[in-house]
Amino acid sequence: MRAKVWLSFCIVFIVVALSTINTVHALEVITKVTVGTGPWGIAYDSGTGEIYVANHYDDTVSVISGNNHTVVATIPVGVEPVGVVYNSDKGEIYVTNNGAGTISVISDNTHTVVATVPVGTNPVGVAYASAKGEIYVANWGSNTISVISDNTYRVVTTVTVGDRPKGIVYDSGKGEIYVANSDSSGNGTVSVISESTNNVIATVTVGNGPNNLAYNSDEGKIFVDCGGAIYIISDSTHTVAATVRTGAVGITYDSGKGVIFCS
């Protein structure tokens, strides 16, 4: 799955306050960092203060210093890297290689790939479940989730979910994994996987083409980006609690400020 990407782009943030859901604030770009071609997934390494960026068309990952905003390393990975997530327990970064059907495991100490793990077809999203030390990979082309042990770097089980899974997020409060099934027919759902059993325990209907997810640990809610609308799921009831129209696509949650950032 190779999507069309603009090689030069900027990101505009829409900030949605939880208490006043329609509040929007403007943010200022403080710097721009040149990385590889087709930057896609991004993750922050709190241990080293570095940012990891997957360069989709270069088959590399750029490592940016959080102190001086310069690229300190460029790491070759697999074909068409997309998703990136950080494991604070081991100081590792996991990168999904969409064109290779693998994930690359990067050490944040050496900036080298220490393992390559075969998964399903066209892996996209990736999440790390800290309680069990497992990595969850959404295989867009297989309609499955690969579950990998961060100890052995082996797939311990494969979970069947909905059509075209993309985004994935870990709910640490309940020990659940949420998967956005984009569905080629336009009927979007979110699969809820129990971390303890690695079984799908609920399927939540949302809007068309869900892509990205974010978890709000303070309120036990999952935010689902459906290409212009955010569906808010309660992790206690596994139902949609609210819908917010934004016109945005990417999404993340800032627990410090209690706001949702949408690109």
C-alpha positions as CSV (number, residue, x, y, z in Angstrom):
1,M,0.0,0.0,0.0
2,R,1.8,3.1,-1.2
3,A,-0.2,6.3,-0.6
4,K,0.4,9.6,-2.4
5,V,2.5,11.9,-0.2
6,W,3.6,15.5,-0.7
7,L,7.4,15.8,-0.3
8,S,7.2,19.3,1.2
9,F,4.4,20.1,3.6
10,C,3.5,21.9,6.8
11,I,1.2,20.9,9.6
12,V,-1.5,23.2,10.9
13,F,-2.8,22.3,14.4
14,I,-6.4,22.6,15.6
15,V,-6.5,22.5,19.3
16,V,-9.8,21.1,20.7
17,A,-10.3,21.7,24.4
18,L,-12.2,18.9,26.2
19,S,-14.1,21.3,28.4
20,T,-15.1,23.6,25.6
21,I,-15.1,21.2,22.7
22,N,-15.4,23.9,20.0
23,T,-12.5,26.1,21.2
24,V,-9.7,26.6,18.6
25,H,-6.4,28.1,19.2
26,A,-3.6,29.1,16.8
27,L,-0.1,27.7,17.3
28,E,3.2,28.9,16.0
29,V,5.8,26.9,14.1
30,I,9.1,27.4,16.0
31,T,11.3,25.6,13.5
32,K,11.4,23.2,10.5
33,V,13.7,20.2,10.2
34,T,14.6,18.7,6.9
35,V,14.4,14.9,7.0
36,G,14.0,12.2,4.3
37,T,11.6,11.9,1.5
38,G,7.9,11.3,2.4
39,P,8.0,11.7,6.2
40,W,5.2,9.7,7.7
41,G,5.0,8.3,11.2
42,I,6.7,10.1,14.1
43,A,7.4,9.2,17.8
44,Y,9.0,10.9,20.7
45,D,11.7,9.1,22.8
46,S,11.4,10.5,26.3
47,G,14.5,8.6,27.5
48,T,16.9,10.4,25.1
49,G,14.8,13.4,24.2
50,E,14.9,12.5,20.5
51,I,12.2,12.3,17.8
52,Y,12.0,9.4,15.3
53,V,10.6,10.0,11.8
54,A,9.8,7.3,9.3
55,N,10.7,8.4,5.7
56,H,8.4,6.4,3.6
57,Y,10.2,6.8,0.2
58,D,13.7,6.6,1.5
59,D,13.3,3.4,3.6
60,T,15.0,5.2,6.5
61,V,14.3,6.7,9.9
62,S,15.5,10.2,10.8
63,V,16.5,10.8,14.4
64,I,16.1,14.4,15.5
65,S,17.6,15.9,18.7
66,G,15.0,17.5,20.8
67,N,17.6,20.0,22.1
68,N,18.9,21.6,18.9
69,H,16.3,20.3,16.4
70,T,18.9,18.8,14.1
71,V,19.1,15.3,12.5
72,V,21.7,13.3,14.6
73,A,21.3,10.0,12.7
74,T,19.7,8.4,9.7
75,I,18.8,4.7,10.1
76,P,18.1,2.3,7.2
77,V,15.1,0.2,7.8
78,G,12.7,-1.9,5.7
79,V,10.7,-1.0,2.6
80,E,8.2,1.9,2.9
81,P,8.3,2.6,6.7
82,V,5.1,4.0,8.0
83,G,4.2,3.7,11.7
84,V,6.5,4.4,14.7
85,V,6.2,3.8,18.4
86,Y,8.5,4.1,21.4
87,N,9.0,1.5,24.2
88,S,10.3,3.3,27.3
89,D,10.8,0.1,29.2
90,K,13.6,-1.1,26.8
91,G,14.6,2.1,25.1
92,E,13.5,0.8,21.7
93,I,11.6,2.1,18.7
94,Y,9.4,-0.1,16.5
95,V,8.8,0.8,12.9
96,T,6.3,-0.8,10.5
97,N,7.7,-1.5,7.0
98,N,4.6,-1.4,4.9
99,G,6.2,-2.7,1.7
100,A,8.2,-5.4,3.3
101,G,5.7,-6.9,5.8
102,T,8.1,-6.5,8.7
103,I,8.8,-4.3,11.7
104,S,12.3,-2.9,12.5
105,V,13.4,-2.8,16.1
106,I,15.8,0.2,16.8
107,S,17.9,0.7,19.9
108,D,17.8,4.3,21.0
109,N,21.3,3.8,22.5
110,T,23.1,2.8,19.3
111,H,20.7,4.1,16.6
112,T,20.9,0.7,14.9
113,V,18.4,-2.0,13.9
114,V,18.7,-4.8,16.4
115,A,15.9,-7.0,15.0
116,T,13.6,-7.4,12.0
117,V,10.3,-9.2,12.6
118,P,8.0,-10.6,9.8
119,V,4.4,-9.7,10.4
120,G,1.3,-9.6,8.1
121,T,0.7,-7.9,4.7
122,N,1.1,-4.1,4.6
123,P,1.7,-3.3,8.3
124,V,0.7,0.3,9.1
125,G,-0.1,1.2,12.7
126,V,1.9,0.0,15.7
127,A,1.3,0.3,19.5
128,Y,3.2,-0.9,22.5
129,A,1.4,-2.5,25.5
130,S,3.7,-2.0,28.5
131,A,1.9,-4.3,30.9
132,K,2.7,-7.4,29.0
133,G,5.6,-6.2,27.0
134,E,4.0,-6.8,23.7
135,I,3.9,-4.9,20.4
136,Y,0.6,-4.8,18.4
137,V,0.9,-4.3,14.6
138,A,-2.1,-3.5,12.3
139,N,-1.7,-5.4,9.1
140,W,-3.7,-3.4,6.5
141,G,-3.5,-6.0,3.8
142,S,-4.3,-9.0,6.0
143,N,-7.1,-7.7,8.2
144,T,-5.1,-8.9,11.2
145,I,-3.1,-7.7,14.2
146,S,0.3,-9.3,14.9
147,V,1.2,-9.5,18.6
148,I,5.0,-9.5,19.2
149,S,6.9,-10.2,22.4
150,D,9.4,-7.5,23.1
151,N,11.6,-10.1,24.8
152,T,11.9,-12.6,22.0
153,Y,11.0,-10.5,19.0
154,R,8.6,-13.2,17.8
155,V,4.9,-13.1,16.9
156,V,3.1,-14.8,19.7
157,T,-0.4,-14.7,18.2
158,T,-2.4,-13.2,15.3
159,V,-5.8,-11.5,15.9
160,T,-8.4,-11.1,13.1
161,V,-10.1,-7.7,13.2
162,G,-12.1,-5.7,10.7
163,D,-11.4,-4.6,7.1
164,R,-8.3,-2.6,6.4
165,P,-6.9,-1.9,10.0
166,K,-4.8,1.2,10.2
167,G,-4.5,3.2,13.4
168,I,-4.0,1.4,16.7
169,V,-3.6,2.6,20.3
170,Y,-3.1,1.1,23.7
171,D,-5.5,1.8,26.6
172,S,-3.3,1.3,29.7
173,G,-6.1,2.0,32.1
174,K,-8.1,-1.1,31.0
175,G,-5.5,-3.1,29.3
176,E,-7.2,-2.9,25.9
177,I,-6.0,-2.2,22.4
178,Y,-8.2,-0.2,20.0
179,V,-7.9,-0.7,16.2
180,A,-9.3,1.5,13.5
181,N,-10.7,-0.6,10.6
182,S,-10.9,1.8,7.7
183,D,-13.0,-0.6,5.6
184,S,-12.8,-0.4,1.8
185,S,-16.6,0.0,1.6
186,G,-16.6,3.0,3.8
187,N,-18.2,1.5,6.9
188,G,-15.8,2.2,9.6
189,T,-15.4,0.3,12.9
190,V,-13.1,0.0,15.8
191,S,-12.1,-3.4,17.2
192,V,-11.4,-3.6,20.9
193,I,-8.8,-6.3,21.9
194,S,-8.3,-7.5,25.4
195,E,-4.6,-7.5,26.3
196,S,-5.0,-10.4,28.7
197,T,-6.6,-12.8,26.2
198,N,-5.6,-11.2,22.8
199,N,-9.2,-11.7,21.7
200,V,-11.6,-9.1,20.2
201,I,-14.1,-8.3,22.9
202,A,-16.1,-5.5,21.2
203,T,-16.6,-3.8,17.8
204,V,-17.7,-0.2,17.8
205,T,-19.3,1.4,14.7
206,V,-17.9,4.9,13.9
207,G,-17.7,7.1,10.8
208,N,-16.3,6.5,7.4
209,G,-12.7,5.7,7.0
210,P,-11.3,5.8,10.5
211,N,-7.5,6.3,10.4
212,N,-5.8,7.5,13.6
213,L,-6.6,7.0,17.3
214,A,-5.6,8.7,20.5
215,Y,-6.1,7.7,24.2
216,N,-7.2,10.0,27.0
217,S,-6.1,8.2,30.2
218,D,-7.6,10.9,32.4
219,E,-11.2,10.3,31.2
220,G,-10.9,6.8,29.8
221,K,-11.8,7.8,26.3
222,I,-10.5,6.9,22.8
223,F,-10.6,9.6,20.1
224,V,-11.1,8.3,16.6
225,D,-10.2,10.4,13.5
226,C,-12.7,9.7,10.7
227,G,-11.5,12.2,8.2
228,G,-13.2,15.4,9.3
229,A,-14.9,14.2,12.5
230,I,-13.7,12.8,15.8
231,Y,-15.7,10.0,17.4
232,I,-15.2,9.7,21.2
233,I,-15.5,6.2,22.6
234,S,-15.9,5.4,26.3
235,D,-13.6,2.6,27.3
236,S,-16.1,1.6,30.1
237,T,-19.1,1.0,27.8
238,H,-17.4,0.5,24.4
239,T,-19.9,2.9,22.8
240,V,-19.6,6.3,21.0
241,A,-20.1,9.0,23.6
242,A,-19.8,12.1,21.4
243,T,-18.9,13.2,17.9
244,V,-17.0,16.4,17.0
245,R,-16.7,17.9,13.5
246,T,-13.2,19.3,12.9
247,G,-12.3,19.0,9.2
248,A,-8.9,17.5,10.3
249,V,-7.3,14.1,9.9
250,G,-4.3,13.4,12.2
251,I,-4.9,13.3,16.0
252,T,-3.1,13.1,19.3
253,Y,-3.9,13.9,22.9
254,D,-1.9,16.2,25.3
255,S,-2.6,14.9,28.8
256,G,-0.8,17.9,30.4
257,K,-3.1,20.5,28.9
258,G,-6.2,18.2,28.4
259,V,-6.5,19.1,24.7
260,I,-6.7,17.1,21.4
261,F,-4.3,18.1,18.6
262,C,-5.7,17.6,15.1
263,S,-3.6,18.2,12.0
